[in-house]
Amino acid sequence: MEGAMGARTTGHDVAGRHHRTLTEPVRWLRNRSLPLLVLTVLTLVAHPFVDQPGKPAPAAMSLVMAAIPLLGLCMLGRYPKWIAAISVVFLAVLSASIVGADSMEAMLDGWIGVVSILLYLGLIVLLANIVFKSSALVDDRVYGGIAVYLLLAIVFSFIHHRIGVSVPGAYANVATGRGLPLNWADYLYFSFTVFTTTGFGDIVPSNAFSRCACSMEGVIGVLFPAVLIARLINREFAPSR
């Protein structure tokens, strides 16, 4: 009798643990971070189609960039205050683009550029916290880790843009030799070449602030993949306690 009761109790416990595993939010991280990763990659791929050297990027691109953190937080869930804050910013960006902003650079020159940096950093912190500290599966952490990697490079593109606007001549495009001003696509491209330590040399920093930003970005770009891979290996093969 007791054995039967114990068997039933054990069965209920196993079923309860199985149910909690299926309903635990972090178990669905892959389904929530993968759309964020796909949108980020598609946004990067779309830039060459709207890029005109020496000319500002269309204001519509700012809407796409603002949609990335909004979608990311909506997919992660459990952050209603962040979602509400980004929704307000998204509506402000939409209003600015409709009212009179003629380019993405004009919008990023003001408060929208600063707030964009903060929102992307907030999304990175929340996503990295789930990737590195939760019990998410390996493929879940891989999707999230790649998304964080790309988002970090985008954040630095915002920073480079702010430096370029605040300090004229902080970045020089030596490839064209025509003195064309850098647009958003140029800063985005430059950020990824620095972040991946590719360094083609067609755009070079020529100011103390821009060089400092490049140094910091290069270090983070090298360390983050190493930390991510080490974390994945450690969680995969660490003995259970």
N, C-alpha and C positions, 0 to 999 in steps of 0.2 A: 504493500500500500504506500509506504513512504517512498519506495523506489519509484513507483509510478508518479507520485506527487512531485518528486525531485526531477523526474524526466520532463514532466509537463512544465515545471518552473524553469528548467534549463531551456526548454524549447521556447518558452515565452521570452526569456532573456535574450536568446539568440535572435529571435524575431524582432524584439525591440531594438537591439543594437543594429540589426540590418536595416530596420526602418529609419533609425537616426542617421545611418550612413548615407542612405539614399536622399534624405531630406535635408542633410546638412548643407548650408548654402555654399561653402567652399568647394563641395564636390561638383558643383555645376560651374566652377570658374572657367572651365574650357569653353562652355557654351556662352559665357558672358564676356570673356576677354577676346575670344576669336573674332567677333564682329568688330571690336575696337581695333584689333590688329589689321583686319582686312581694310577697314576704312582708312587707317593711317597709310597703308601701302598704296591704296588707290589714289589717295590725295597726293602722295609723292610722285606717282606715275603720271598724274594729270597735269602737273606743273609745266612740263615742256610744251604742252598744247596751248597754253595761255601766256607763255613767256615771250616777250619781245625785248631784245637787248636794248638797254638804255631807256626803256619806257616802264612806267609803273604797272604793277599787277592789277587786274580788274578787282573792283571792290567785292565782287561775288566770292572771291577766294577767301576773304576774311570770314564769310559765313561758313565755309567749309572747315576752316581752321577752328572756328568757335564750336562747330558741331562735334569735333573730336572729343574734347573733355566732357561735353554734355552726354554724348552717347556712352562714353566710358563709364561715367557714374551711374547712368540709368541701367547699364548692363550689370554692374557690380551690385547695385541695390544697397539697401541698409544705410544710405547716406542721404536722407531726404533734404536736410538743410543745404548740403552741397549742391544737390540737384536744383533746388529752388534758386540758389545764388547764381549758378551758371545759366539757368533759364532766363533770369533777369538780364544777365550780361548778353546772352544770345539775342534777346529781344532788343537790347540797346544797339547791338551791332547791326541788326536788321533794320532798325529805324534809321541809324546813321547812313547806311548804304542807300536807303530809299530817299532820305531827305536831301542829301547833297554830296556825300563823300564820293569823289570820282575815282579813287584808287585805294588799294589796300594799304599802301605806304602812308597815305594821308590819314587813314584811320589808326594805324599803329603808332603814328607819331605822338598821339595824345594818350589819354588815360586808358584807352582800350589795349594798347600795347603792354602797359604795366600790369593791368588786370589779367591779360592773357598769360603772362609769365607766371603769375601767382596761381592761376587756375590749373595750368599744366603741371606746376610743381605739386599742387595738392593732389591731382590725379596720380602722379608718379608715386607719391608717398603712400597713398592708400593702396594702390596696386602692388607696390613693392612689399608692403606689409603683409598682404595676402600671399604673395608668391614665396617670400622667404620665411614667414613665421607660421604659416598654417599647415594643415595636414593635406593640402591639395595633392593630387596625383602628379606624376612626373610630366605628362603631356600638358596638364593644366599649367604647371609652373613654367614650362617652355614657352607656351603662347604668351603668358603674362610677362615673362622675362624679355622676350623679343619686343613686345609692345613698349615696355619701359625703356629699352635701349633706343628705340626710334623716337620716343617722346623726349628723351634727354637731348638728343641731337636737335629736335625742333625747338626746345627751350633755348638752347644756345643760339639758334638762328634768330630768335627774338632778341636775345642779348646783343648779338653782333649788330642787328639792325638798330637797336637803341644807341649803341656806341657810334655807329656810322652817322646817325642823324644828329647826335649831340656834338660830335667832333668831326667836322668835315675833313675828308682826307685820311681818316683813320684806316681805311682799306683802299687799296689801289688795284685796279684791274690792269695788270701789265700785259695780258694776252692780246687785247684788242689794240692798245696803243692809241686809242681815239679819245680817251678821257671820258668815256660814257659813265654816267652815274650808275651805281649798283641798285638793282631793284630787289624785291622780296625773293624772287627765284635765285638771284645771285647769292644772297645771304644764306638761303637754305642750302644751296649747293656747297657753298664754302664751309658751312657748319659740318656737313657730313664728311667732307674731305678731311677736316681737322679731327673730327670725332673718331673716324676710322684710321687716322694717322696716314692717310693716303698722300696728302700734300702735293698736289700737282704743281703748285706754284704759279698758277695763272692769276689768282687773287691773293694778295699778300697783306698782312697787317703792317701798318706803318706808324703806329702810335703806341704809347706805353699801355693804355687801357685795352686796346684791341689785342696786343701781344699777350697781356696778362690773361685775357679771356681765352685766347687760343691755348695757352699753356695749361690752364685749368681744364679746358675741354679735352685736350689730348690725354691728360692723366686719367680723367674719368672714363674716357673712351677705351683706354687700355685696361684699367682695373675692373670695370664692371663685368665684362665677359668672363674674366678670370674668377671673380667672386661668384657669379651666377653658376658657372660650370662646377666650381668647388662645392657650392651649396647643393646642387643637384646630385653630385656623386655622393656627398656626405649623407644626404637624406635617403638615398637609394640603398646604400650598403651599410649604413650604421646599424649595429645590433640593437634589437628591441630591448627595452628595459621594463 
